[in-house]
Amino acid sequence: MTMVNAPPKLLTIEDYIAYDDGTERRYELVDGELVVMPTESQVNSCIARYLLFEFAKYFPIYRLAYKDIEIETPGKRARCRLPDLLIHSQESYLAIASVNRAIIRLDMPPPDLVVEVVSPGKENTDRDYRYKHTEYAARAIPEYWIIDPQLQQITVCQWIDGKYEDKIYQDENPIGSFVIPDFNLSALQILAFGEERQTFSS
């Protein structure tokens, strides 16, 4: 993550929504500070796109979002995350249908599922496994998937009795999902797709 020269104060969520530096950079807002989201690796992007097409077998396309829906998360200072992939609940989709910017605010219903594909580096690992885990739990998002090409595993965090219960998948067993009960892909299949694309591109 790279900090940029933000305005000389900590941003509120309203400042963040209004902020425009005239570039195509994508940002997250972390405790009032703008954080540049770097371009994803080909492996990570392929995995996210692959899942997007798989999710489309179970949900209408309007329920799916690929790097274009932001989620405001709670904290002492303003925070807003930009997940790699998201499945709307019917309620979260309707909540943003009439707004100018696609941000799921704190007073809106949460999406059904968010997916983050972990980039290399401790900072990225901490962000996805620690901070976003806590923030998405605070939004009571029913499922949060952490896809980790480096560790070759997928962690499925499910909202049960007021907290996330995490299960790690590394084998050929289908991933268990409350949101997609009939989902039949394993962690090996999903992660192998990214590896195959890396081999092909080289």
Short mmCIF file of the C-alpha atoms (twelve columns), coordinates in Angstrom:
data_MODEL
# 
_entry.id   MODEL 
# 
loop_
_atom_site.group_PDB 
_atom_site.id 
_atom_site.type_symbol 
_atom_site.label_atom_id 
_atom_site.label_alt_id 
_atom_site.label_comp_id 
_atom_site.label_asym_id 
_atom_site.label_seq_id 
_atom_site.Cartn_x 
_atom_site.Cartn_y 
_atom_site.Cartn_z 
_atom_site.pdbx_PDB_model_num 
ATOM 1   C CA . MET A 1   0.000   0.000   0.000   1 
ATOM 2   C CA . THR A 2   1.232   3.500   -0.822  1 
ATOM 3   C CA . MET A 3   0.111   6.592   1.024   1 
ATOM 4   C CA . VAL A 4   -0.601  9.609   -1.162  1 
ATOM 5   C CA . ASN A 5   -0.570  13.319  -0.462  1 
ATOM 6   C CA . ALA A 6   -4.123  13.722  0.761   1 
ATOM 7   C CA . PRO A 7   -5.629  17.033  1.865   1 
ATOM 8   C CA . PRO A 8   -4.014  18.387  5.079   1 
ATOM 9   C CA . LYS A 9   -6.487  16.732  7.406   1 
ATOM 10  C CA . LEU A 10  -8.019  13.352  8.076   1 
ATOM 11  C CA . LEU A 11  -10.854 12.730  5.648   1 
ATOM 12  C CA . THR A 12  -14.420 12.044  6.638   1 
ATOM 13  C CA . ILE A 13  -16.435 9.613   4.546   1 
ATOM 14  C CA . GLU A 14  -18.064 12.648  2.904   1 
ATOM 15  C CA . ASP A 15  -14.608 14.079  2.054   1 
ATOM 16  C CA . TYR A 16  -13.659 10.726  0.565   1 
ATOM 17  C CA . ILE A 17  -16.771 10.554  -1.586  1 
ATOM 18  C CA . ALA A 18  -16.130 14.070  -2.876  1 
ATOM 19  C CA . TYR A 19  -12.368 13.589  -3.411  1 
ATOM 20  C CA . ASP A 20  -11.149 13.630  -7.017  1 
ATOM 21  C CA . ASP A 21  -7.474  13.928  -7.902  1 
ATOM 22  C CA . GLY A 22  -8.155  13.840  -11.642 1 
ATOM 23  C CA . THR A 23  -6.541  10.415  -12.108 1 
ATOM 24  C CA . GLU A 24  -7.805  6.861   -12.528 1 
ATOM 25  C CA . ARG A 25  -6.251  5.756   -9.227  1 
ATOM 26  C CA . ARG A 26  -8.396  3.619   -6.949  1 
ATOM 27  C CA . TYR A 27  -8.273  4.218   -3.214  1 
ATOM 28  C CA . GLU A 28  -9.401  2.751   0.044   1 
ATOM 29  C CA . LEU A 29  -9.952  4.984   3.051   1 
ATOM 30  C CA . VAL A 30  -8.197  3.746   6.181   1 
ATOM 31  C CA . ASP A 31  -8.685  5.712   9.401   1 
ATOM 32  C CA . GLY A 32  -9.233  8.901   7.407   1 
ATOM 33  C CA . GLU A 33  -6.213  8.464   5.102   1 
ATOM 34  C CA . LEU A 34  -6.278  7.680   1.398   1 
ATOM 35  C CA . VAL A 35  -4.463  4.460   0.481   1 
ATOM 36  C CA . VAL A 36  -3.676  3.721   -3.162  1 
ATOM 37  C CA . MET A 37  -4.807  0.291   -4.304  1 
ATOM 38  C CA . PRO A 38  -2.079  -1.045  -6.636  1 
ATOM 39  C CA . THR A 39  -2.749  -2.915  -9.836  1 
ATOM 40  C CA . GLU A 40  -3.389  -6.609  -9.132  1 
ATOM 41  C CA . SER A 41  -1.151  -9.389  -10.395 1 
ATOM 42  C CA . GLN A 42  -2.399  -11.426 -13.350 1 
ATOM 43  C CA . VAL A 43  -2.850  -14.446 -11.074 1 
ATOM 44  C CA . ASN A 44  -5.041  -12.544 -8.618  1 
ATOM 45  C CA . SER A 45  -7.088  -10.901 -11.358 1 
ATOM 46  C CA . CYS A 46  -7.662  -14.205 -13.146 1 
ATOM 47  C CA . ILE A 47  -8.849  -15.887 -9.951  1 
ATOM 48  C CA . ALA A 48  -11.276 -13.040 -9.204  1 
ATOM 49  C CA . ARG A 49  -12.654 -13.015 -12.770 1 
ATOM 50  C CA . TYR A 50  -12.969 -16.790 -12.759 1 
ATOM 51  C CA . LEU A 51  -15.066 -16.654 -9.599  1 
ATOM 52  C CA . LEU A 52  -17.146 -13.833 -11.064 1 
ATOM 53  C CA . PHE A 53  -18.195 -16.105 -13.943 1 
ATOM 54  C CA . GLU A 54  -18.780 -19.004 -11.559 1 
ATOM 55  C CA . PHE A 55  -20.960 -16.868 -9.290  1 
ATOM 56  C CA . ALA A 56  -22.960 -15.817 -12.352 1 
ATOM 57  C CA . LYS A 57  -24.184 -19.427 -12.585 1 
ATOM 58  C CA . TYR A 58  -26.036 -18.896 -9.302  1 
ATOM 59  C CA . PHE A 59  -27.007 -15.202 -9.264  1 
ATOM 60  C CA . PRO A 60  -28.283 -12.618 -11.762 1 
ATOM 61  C CA . ILE A 61  -25.524 -10.348 -12.981 1 
ATOM 62  C CA . TYR A 62  -26.878 -7.280  -11.171 1 
ATOM 63  C CA . ARG A 63  -26.171 -9.015  -7.835  1 
ATOM 64  C CA . LEU A 64  -22.458 -9.309  -8.700  1 
ATOM 65  C CA . ALA A 65  -19.748 -6.650  -8.451  1 
ATOM 66  C CA . TYR A 66  -16.130 -6.861  -9.607  1 
ATOM 67  C CA . LYS A 67  -13.905 -4.183  -8.029  1 
ATOM 68  C CA . ASP A 68  -16.596 -1.519  -8.386  1 
ATOM 69  C CA . ILE A 69  -18.551 -1.462  -5.097  1 
ATOM 70  C CA . GLU A 70  -17.185 0.171   -1.956  1 
ATOM 71  C CA . ILE A 71  -18.130 -0.742  1.607   1 
ATOM 72  C CA . GLU A 72  -17.990 1.752   4.448   1 
ATOM 73  C CA . THR A 73  -16.752 -0.012  7.582   1 
ATOM 74  C CA . PRO A 74  -16.878 1.166   11.205  1 
ATOM 75  C CA . GLY A 75  -13.969 2.561   13.164  1 
ATOM 76  C CA . LYS A 76  -12.843 5.528   15.238  1 
ATOM 77  C CA . ARG A 77  -12.071 7.312   11.968  1 
ATOM 78  C CA . ALA A 78  -13.608 6.938   8.523   1 
ATOM 79  C CA . ARG A 79  -12.954 3.724   6.607   1 
ATOM 80  C CA . CYS A 80  -14.075 2.479   3.211   1 
ATOM 81  C CA . ARG A 81  -12.994 -0.758  1.529   1 
ATOM 82  C CA . LEU A 82  -13.002 -1.835  -2.112  1 
ATOM 83  C CA . PRO A 83  -13.351 -5.641  -2.265  1 
ATOM 84  C CA . ASP A 84  -12.155 -7.661  -5.231  1 
ATOM 85  C CA . LEU A 85  -15.511 -9.363  -5.645  1 
ATOM 86  C CA . LEU A 86  -18.916 -9.012  -4.037  1 
ATOM 87  C CA . ILE A 87  -22.341 -10.655 -4.106  1 
ATOM 88  C CA . HIS A 88  -25.096 -8.221  -3.226  1 
ATOM 89  C CA . SER A 89  -27.977 -9.103  -1.025  1 
ATOM 90  C CA . GLN A 90  -31.235 -8.007  -2.586  1 
ATOM 91  C CA . GLU A 91  -31.386 -5.309  0.099   1 
ATOM 92  C CA . SER A 92  -27.864 -3.945  -0.431  1 
ATOM 93  C CA . TYR A 93  -28.434 -3.745  -4.186  1 
ATOM 94  C CA . LEU A 94  -31.673 -1.821  -3.752  1 
ATOM 95  C CA . ALA A 95  -30.058 0.486   -1.173  1 
ATOM 96  C CA . ILE A 96  -27.466 1.801   -3.658  1 
ATOM 97  C CA . ALA A 97  -29.654 1.653   -6.773  1 
ATOM 98  C CA . SER A 98  -30.571 5.320   -6.563  1 
ATOM 99  C CA . VAL A 99  -27.319 6.843   -5.250  1 
ATOM 100 C CA . ASN A 100 -24.674 8.605   -7.336  1 
ATOM 101 C CA . ARG A 101 -21.739 6.568   -6.037  1 
ATOM 102 C CA . ALA A 102 -21.831 2.842   -5.339  1 
ATOM 103 C CA . ILE A 103 -20.860 2.837   -1.665  1 
ATOM 104 C CA . ILE A 104 -22.650 0.618   0.819   1 
ATOM 105 C CA . ARG A 105 -22.873 3.036   3.729   1 
ATOM 106 C CA . LEU A 106 -23.042 2.037   7.390   1 
ATOM 107 C CA . ASP A 107 -26.795 2.611   7.508   1 
ATOM 108 C CA . MET A 108 -27.391 0.291   4.530   1 
ATOM 109 C CA . PRO A 109 -27.857 -3.500  4.588   1 
ATOM 110 C CA . PRO A 110 -24.649 -5.496  4.026   1 
ATOM 111 C CA . PRO A 111 -23.906 -7.599  0.934   1 
ATOM 112 C CA . ASP A 112 -24.189 -11.374 1.165   1 
ATOM 113 C CA . LEU A 113 -20.551 -12.186 0.406   1 
ATOM 114 C CA . VAL A 114 -17.228 -10.428 -0.164  1 
ATOM 115 C CA . VAL A 115 -14.064 -11.915 -1.625  1 
ATOM 116 C CA . GLU A 116 -10.496 -10.667 -1.255  1 
ATOM 117 C CA . VAL A 117 -7.571  -12.208 -3.147  1 
ATOM 118 C CA . VAL A 118 -4.406  -11.738 -1.086  1 
ATOM 119 C CA . SER A 119 -1.420  -10.050 -2.725  1 
ATOM 120 C CA . PRO A 120 2.143   -10.928 -1.659  1 
ATOM 121 C CA . GLY A 121 3.643   -9.099  1.302   1 
ATOM 122 C CA . LYS A 122 2.996   -8.892  5.042   1 
ATOM 123 C CA . GLU A 123 1.155   -5.589  4.737   1 
ATOM 124 C CA . ASN A 124 -1.358  -7.107  2.314   1 
ATOM 125 C CA . THR A 125 -1.680  -10.256 4.399   1 
ATOM 126 C CA . ASP A 126 -2.402  -8.224  7.549   1 
ATOM 127 C CA . ARG A 127 -4.937  -6.131  5.652   1 
ATOM 128 C CA . ASP A 128 -6.972  -9.087  4.408   1 
ATOM 129 C CA . TYR A 129 -6.603  -11.540 7.314   1 
ATOM 130 C CA . ARG A 130 -6.729  -9.089  10.226  1 
ATOM 131 C CA . TYR A 131 -8.150  -5.676  9.485   1 
ATOM 132 C CA . LYS A 132 -10.743 -6.521  6.843   1 
ATOM 133 C CA . HIS A 133 -11.728 -9.632  8.795   1 
ATOM 134 C CA . THR A 134 -12.563 -7.396  11.765  1 
ATOM 135 C CA . GLU A 135 -14.233 -4.699  9.669   1 
ATOM 136 C CA . TYR A 136 -16.392 -7.053  7.603   1 
ATOM 137 C CA . ALA A 137 -17.397 -8.864  10.789  1 
ATOM 138 C CA . ALA A 138 -18.459 -5.536  12.266  1 
ATOM 139 C CA . ARG A 139 -20.748 -5.117  9.239   1 
ATOM 140 C CA . ALA A 140 -22.172 -8.627  9.888   1 
ATOM 141 C CA . ILE A 141 -21.464 -9.646  6.288   1 
ATOM 142 C CA . PRO A 142 -22.663 -13.283 6.134   1 
ATOM 143 C CA . GLU A 143 -19.569 -14.613 4.335   1 
ATOM 144 C CA . TYR A 144 -16.045 -13.365 3.694   1 
ATOM 145 C CA . TRP A 145 -13.695 -15.426 1.505   1 
ATOM 146 C CA . ILE A 146 -9.929  -14.878 1.730   1 
ATOM 147 C CA . ILE A 147 -8.236  -16.433 -1.285  1 
ATOM 148 C CA . ASP A 148 -4.489  -16.793 -0.767  1 
ATOM 149 C CA . PRO A 149 -2.485  -17.923 -3.831  1 
ATOM 150 C CA . GLN A 150 0.769   -17.806 -1.828  1 
ATOM 151 C CA . LEU A 151 -0.434  -20.173 0.912   1 
ATOM 152 C CA . GLN A 152 -2.571  -22.112 -1.577  1 
ATOM 153 C CA . GLN A 153 -5.645  -21.916 0.616   1 
ATOM 154 C CA . ILE A 154 -9.069  -20.328 0.850   1 
ATOM 155 C CA . THR A 155 -10.427 -19.213 4.213   1 
ATOM 156 C CA . VAL A 156 -14.212 -19.020 4.413   1 
ATOM 157 C CA . CYS A 157 -15.414 -16.797 7.262   1 
ATOM 158 C CA . GLN A 158 -19.086 -17.330 8.112   1 
ATOM 159 C CA . TRP A 159 -21.202 -15.141 10.382  1 
ATOM 160 C CA . ILE A 160 -22.499 -17.449 13.121  1 
ATOM 161 C CA . ASP A 161 -23.939 -16.340 16.471  1 
ATOM 162 C CA . GLY A 162 -22.519 -12.821 16.244  1 
ATOM 163 C CA . LYS A 163 -18.975 -13.600 15.074  1 
ATOM 164 C CA . TYR A 164 -17.005 -15.092 12.190  1 
ATOM 165 C CA . GLU A 165 -16.147 -18.770 12.290  1 
ATOM 166 C CA . ASP A 166 -13.296 -19.516 9.896   1 
ATOM 167 C CA . LYS A 167 -12.629 -22.686 7.949   1 
ATOM 168 C CA . ILE A 168 -9.568  -23.236 5.769   1 
ATOM 169 C CA . TYR A 169 -9.859  -25.174 2.494   1 
ATOM 170 C CA . GLN A 170 -6.770  -26.577 0.789   1 
ATOM 171 C CA . ASP A 171 -7.980  -29.837 -0.690  1 
ATOM 172 C CA . GLU A 172 -10.445 -31.226 -3.231  1 
ATOM 173 C CA . ASN A 173 -13.512 -30.922 -1.001  1 
ATOM 174 C CA . PRO A 174 -16.080 -28.419 -2.313  1 
ATOM 175 C CA . ILE A 175 -16.096 -25.115 -0.471  1 
ATOM 176 C CA . GLY A 176 -18.970 -24.978 2.000   1 
ATOM 177 C CA . SER A 177 -21.038 -21.836 1.606   1 
ATOM 178 C CA . PHE A 178 -24.235 -20.623 3.262   1 
ATOM 179 C CA . VAL A 179 -24.704 -18.069 0.492   1 
ATOM 180 C CA . ILE A 180 -24.176 -20.578 -2.351  1 
ATOM 181 C CA . PRO A 181 -25.247 -23.959 -0.937  1 
ATOM 182 C CA . ASP A 182 -24.767 -25.751 -4.281  1 
ATOM 183 C CA . PHE A 183 -21.269 -24.388 -4.910  1 
ATOM 184 C CA . ASN A 184 -19.167 -27.323 -6.117  1 
ATOM 185 C CA . LEU A 185 -15.662 -25.963 -6.690  1 
ATOM 186 C CA . SER A 186 -12.771 -26.818 -4.397  1 
ATOM 187 C CA . ALA A 187 -9.888  -24.599 -3.289  1 
ATOM 188 C CA . LEU A 188 -7.570  -26.648 -5.506  1 
ATOM 189 C CA . GLN A 189 -9.696  -25.966 -8.570  1 
ATOM 190 C CA . ILE A 190 -9.938  -22.241 -7.927  1 
ATOM 191 C CA . LEU A 191 -6.264  -21.757 -7.109  1 
ATOM 192 C CA . ALA A 192 -5.145  -24.011 -9.959  1 
ATOM 193 C CA . PHE A 193 -6.982  -21.740 -12.396 1 
ATOM 194 C CA . GLY A 194 -4.714  -18.876 -11.414 1 
ATOM 195 C CA . GLU A 195 -1.624  -21.060 -11.680 1 
ATOM 196 C CA . GLU A 196 -2.659  -22.317 -15.128 1 
ATOM 197 C CA . ARG A 197 -3.070  -18.756 -16.400 1 
ATOM 198 C CA . GLN A 198 0.362   -17.844 -14.984 1 
ATOM 199 C CA . THR A 199 1.959   -20.803 -16.780 1 
ATOM 200 C CA . PHE A 200 0.185   -19.950 -20.031 1 
ATOM 201 C CA . SER A 201 1.223   -16.282 -19.897 1 
ATOM 202 C CA . SER A 202 4.878   -17.183 -19.325 1 
# 
